[in-house]
Amino acid sequence: RMFHDDELEESEKFYVGQPRVLLLIYALYNTLVARSEMVCYFVIILNHMISASMITLVLPILIFLWAMLSVPRPSKRFWMTAIVYTEVAIVIKYFFQFGFFPWNKHVDYTKDKPYHPPNIIGIEKKEGYVHYDLVQLLALFFHRSILKCHGLWDEDEKGDSSSNKEDTDDELSLTGGRRDSSASLKSVNLAASVESIHVHFPEQQTAIRRKSSSSISQLSHRSSFSSHRSKRGNCPLSFFSASYVLLNHIVVYVVFRTLQVYVPIRQFFYNLIHPDYSAVTDVYVLMFLADTVDFIIIVFGFWAFGKHSAAADITSSLSEDQVPEAFLVMVLIQFGTMVVDRALYLKKTVMGKVIFQVILVFGIHFWMFFILPGVTERKFSQNTVAQLWYFVKCVYFGLSAYQIRCGYPTRVLGNFLTKSYNYVNLFLFQGFRLVPFLTELRAVMDWVWTDTTLSLSSWICVEDIYAHIFILKCWRESEKRYPQPRGQKKKKVVKYGMGGMIIVLLICIVWFPLLFMSLIKSVAGITNKPLDVSITITLGGYQPIFTMSAQQNQLKSLDLKEFDEFRRSYRGNTAALQFLEGYAREDITRADLEGNSNSLWTISPPSREKMIQGLLDFEADFTLVISWTIQRILEEVYPYYIKAPSDSLAKPIKQLLKGMSPDHGKQNFFFSIDCKWENITVSLVKNTSEEWWVLNQLGKRQKTSQDSLELFIFSDKVSPPSLGFLAGYGIMGLYASVVLVIGKFVREFFSGISHSIMFEELPNVDRILKLCTDIFLVRETGELELEEDLYAKLIFLYRSPETMIKWTREKT
């Protein structure tokens, strides 16, 4: 063997014989070395996400607008700029950590203020202020060592020296050529007037030596004139001449420095938009996925982009017909950028993409690090959702820069999900079509920003035919991969796997509301105990005679002994026991109300006399005779047990009030049809000038010597807040909104099949699929007349069943 080396072979054997863990470490290190610039980008972005200051803002912007746009790789000047800038930032942060600065005396008070100037600049005093900067500097030096090892660190200087030599030869021969910006700036005469400045751009060709000589002669003439005037002793003219020359020098110096910055930047973007060669690529799908992830982050974490909304969620806000402003602005901005990105992709304009990239980079950084902290009143480094959104957006910026550097593809054919024919692409494509308005919006945008002769309806017709044929192609390919022999029955795995799953799914849909409403309160329900129980008693239409409420300590839960005695007291009462089965011990609350009225009885004298007359009338609705000094009994008017459902309407529990004897301790029952309520005593207490009513319940379970009322409240369980949007509809609402709607879609799937046999049962769709692809291809190449002819051919094919049969026959 010609290139055989024993040492290399031994080294290879030694390497292969190493443990797998060590080989994995070697592989990770080699990956780190191969992508060392990505490691630097990641550390710089991570440092900015954690620090979120103006000091760390510069390098991320330079990454997206300089480093990632450089062809073929970032220059040495960028890496030196990043290294020097990081070192200067570390020194500045260290210098401002001393305590004698006034803003370092109240650090605990100002550390969380987003608009505090030291926090914005990044010079605030804090622990670990320089940790991430040191990691960033370490990553930059690591990448610098990698470039030096591969001989790529001084590559730019060699290229500059060779280009300068070529420019010198071109100037001596007076034949123009392409020169870089630094060589062209050397042709500017600093001592000349503004009119004599000549700047040579790389795409122009001029004889600089001739213009420089004319400028020098003009300068020498003006200098000799000035010296001659000065010798004559004309002081005012000499002063004005010197001032004019000084001003002229200042203007020339400013223009020269401006051009030193402007010309390289202009040339950089010019070479980016008009490259000598282009490695065309298509990463629009990845950019779209990054935007989609950002969109999902906004929807599920919108509270991070608003003020005082950290505990809110989007479902509760939308259920109250309220659209949060921060959520609306972020959604519209995100959706608008996705639409603009799609338009640039369809138009294939690199210049527009560059402008959009610059605007988006500056706009996003200004919004996230200067506007958003003021809106949310918390620093960006304390907003986790905003940090996640920014990191995904940085991934988008990197993909966008890669797309600009490589250029857009010349042809955009179909959907990216239709590139292969398998189950994964089939289900993803059908899921894509199920998203409301997404298919329609994509079709209309493609029609607007694509050169075509088809009308909108014809365009949508072609897209629908292509989608239908693609789905059929996927099914036919699956049939070829998994063929079914003729005359053989279907396997049980297929029948019970597919059919059984459909049966279970249909049964679940039919009985979903009953199962949901039963389980949501019995299993996942939350006890809704009362916070306040109020009683008001009124005789006739007069002023209430008794008002009282029970709160906090007056609302007591039953212990195990009381709950068992409560259930035993209804032994033999089937209706009551069936009702009690739905309530646990923690669902029952006993309210102890004070017998004395909470308010004075302030009835007017005429109403008082009229009330007394009504009570004295035995034929009236009042069933007792009472006087202002005599205690009277009101029979069966007090509801002892109250049911408190999830709504605000409380009802007496009739099952527990049927035929109950006043003495609950003896457990004697007699059953009747009517509901018997509890007896209470009512007495009017009169002081010197005030009077109030006192009520007492006779058959209380908790025996007390004081006048009081006792009330048992049965609280229904309520659904958790996360499922309240479904439980709020009730059983009938769920049947009407869920079951019937799903049933309609299922019925459409099982009916109307006979009308689509002609277009569904196509044995071979390759020719139709090729015809649709040809329409896309001639559209991209600009053959618009041929596009019309192929579209007419496609329409004729679907109008002619006989031709369709010929086109879709199996190939023999």
ABEGO torsion letter per residue (X at the ends): XAABBAAAAAAAAAAAABBAAAAAAAAAAAAAAAAAAAAAAAAAAAAAAAAGBAAAAAAAAAAAAAAAABOABBBAAAAAAAAAAAAAAAAAAAAAABAABAAAABAAAAAABAABAAAAAGABBBBGAAAAAAAAAAAAAAAAAAAAAAGAAAAAAAAAAAAAAAAAAAAAAGBBBBBBAAAAAAABBAABBAAABBBBBAABBBBAAAAAAAAAAAAAAAAAAAAAAAAAGBAAAAAAAAAAAAAAAAAAAAAAAAAAAAAAAAAAAAAAABBABBBBBBAAAAAAAAAAAAAAAAAAAAAAABBGAAABBAAAAAAAGBBBAAAAAAAAAAAAAAAAAAAAAAAGBAAAAAAAAAAAAAAAAAAAAAAAAAAAGBBAAABAAAAAAAAAAAAAAAAAAAAAAAEBBABBBEBAAAABBBAAAAAAAAAAAABBGAAAAAAAAAAAABBBABBAAAAAAAAAAAAAAAAAAAAAAAAAABBBBBGBBBBAAAAAAAAAAAAAAAAAAAAAAAAAAAAAAAAABBBBBBABBBBBBBBEABBBABBBBBBEAABBBBBAAAAAAAAAAABGBAAAAAAAAABBAAABBBBBBBABBABBBBBBAAAAAAAAAAAABAABABABBBBAABBBBBBGABBABBBBBABABBBBBAAAABGBBABAAAGBBBBBABBBBBBBBBBBBBBAABBBBBBBBABBABBBABBBBBBBBBBBBBBBAAAAAAAAAEAAAAAAAAAAAAAAAAAAAABGAAAAAAAABBABAAAAAAAAAAAAAAAAAGBAAAAAAAAAAAAAAAABAAAAAAAABBBX
